Amino acid sequence: MNFRDAIPADAPLIAAIHVESWRIAYAHIMDPAYLAGGIEAERLATWTQRLDHPTPGQRIIIAEQDGRPMGFTCIIGGADERWGTLVDNLHALPAARGTGLGTALLARGAQWAIDGWPQTGLFLWCYSDNQAARGFYAARGGVEVEDWDKPGPDGRTLPEKRIYWADPAILLR
């Protein structure tokens, strides 16, 4: 598996992975009409904006296998004074699930956070109904520390959990 930093020209690729991941992982969470609708244009606009005008501390890492993009993570270093670095997105194509790609992307993000923001944690938000992802993060030492009802992209309010690693180095083992 190879990893590389995203460049602005990768916006369509990242948007496509994001859409495909959402349509599978969130089929039971988000409004089906929203997921079936034109979310491609919405995700493309989001990722074009993020790559053209990155948030301070932002890094987007693409994972490729045999030259084929399989997933990505978007990390915001030092995003929160209390919780540390935010894993803003972690998505893999359905074909990559169970291959270790998510674990490898999370480890890359953790190492980057440790290098740039030592002595801080790593966190992310996960939909409460996404049991598979919550199990994935728990198996990697993530602790659920907070609940939040977040306005979702589909227009509904969706409950989320903050998952936290006080010491991101646990993700490097």
N, C-alpha and C positions, 0 to 999 in steps of 0.2 A: 504494500500500500504506500502511495506517495501522498504528500501533503504540500499544499502551496497556498500562498496568500491570494485572495481574490483581487481582481482588478476591475475597473468599471465595465469593461467589456464582458465580464462574467454575469452581469445582472440577469440576462435572460436564462442562463443556465441555473443560477441560484433560485430564481423565481419558479422555474419548472420543477426543480427538486422539492421546493417548499410546497407547491400545489399538490404534487403527487403524494408527498408525505401526509399532508393534512387530509386529503381525501380518504386515505386508508386509516390513519391513526385517530382522526377525529370524527369518523362517520357516525359514531354513537354519541358524540358530544355536541357538535355544532349542527346548526340547521341544515338539513340535507339540501334544501333548495339553494342555500348560499354556496355550499360546497360544489353543487352541480352547475352553478351559474358561472359567470365570467370572472372568476377570481384570478385568472391568469393575468389580466390587465392590471388588476389591483396589486398583486404581488410584484409584477414587473415594475410598476411605479414605485412601490416601496423600496425594492432593492436597487433600482436606479438611483433614487434619492440617497440611500444609505451609502452607496459606493461613490457617488459623485460628491457628496457632502458628508463625510464621515463624522460621527459624534466623536469628541475627544476621547481617546483611549480605546477606540473601536478597532477590532481586528476580525477579519472573516477568513476562515481557513476552509479550503476545499480538500476533500479526500478523493483520491483517484485510485482506481485499480485497473491495471493494464491500460492506462491512458483514458479510462472512462470515468467521469465524475460519478461518485456514488453517494456523497453527502457533504454537509457543511456544518460549521458552527460559527456563530457570531457572538463575540465576547466584548464586553465593555469594561475595560480595566478600571478598578477603583470607582465603580459606579455609585457605590453607597458607602457612606462613612462608617456605618455600623457593620454592614454585611460583606463589604468588599467588592470583588469583581463579579459582574453579572454575566451568566451564560444566557444571552438573550434569545438565542435559537440554537437548536441542535436537531438536525433532520437528516435522515438517511432514506434512500430509495428503498421500497419494500424488498427488493432483491438483496439488499445488503443487511437486512435484519438478521441477527444471530451470527454475523461474521466477525464481530469484534470491532467493527467500524465505529459505532457509537462510543465504546469504551476508549478507543484510540483518539477520537476527536475530543472527548472530555479530558483525557490526559494531556493532550496538546494545549488545550485551553488552560488547564490547571498549571502547567509548567510556565506558560506565558504570564499568568497571574502571579505566580511565585517570583518570577524574574523581575517583573515590573512593579509589583505591589506587595512586597514581602510583609509578613506579619499581619496580613488581612485574610479574610476568608473568601469563599467562592459560593455563589448562590444562583438559584434560578426559580422561576415560577412554573408550576405544572398544574394542568387542569385536574381538579380533584377526581373527576370521573375517568381519568386516564390511568387505570390501574396498572397497565403494562409498564408505562414509563415510571410510575411511582415505585414499582418493584425493581426496575432497572437501577434507579438512583439509590434506593435503599441497599441493594446488593453491593453498591460501590461506596457505602458509608455515608450517604446523604441522610440528613435528619430533617424531618418535617417540623418546622418551628413556628409557622404562622399560617393563618387562613386569610383569604381576601376574596371578595366578590368583585370581579373585574368586568368592565364592559368589553364584551367580545367583539371580534370583527364582524360577526354575523348579526349584530344588533341586540343580542341577548346578553344578560349579565350571567357570567359563568364563574362558579367558585374555583379558586385556585389555592394551591399550597406553596409556601416558600420552602424550598429544600436548600439546606445549608451544609457546607463543609467548613468547619472552623479551621481545619488544617488541610488545604488543598493537596498537600503532598500525599495524602492517602490515595489519591487517584493515580499516582505514579507507580504504585506497586503492582 
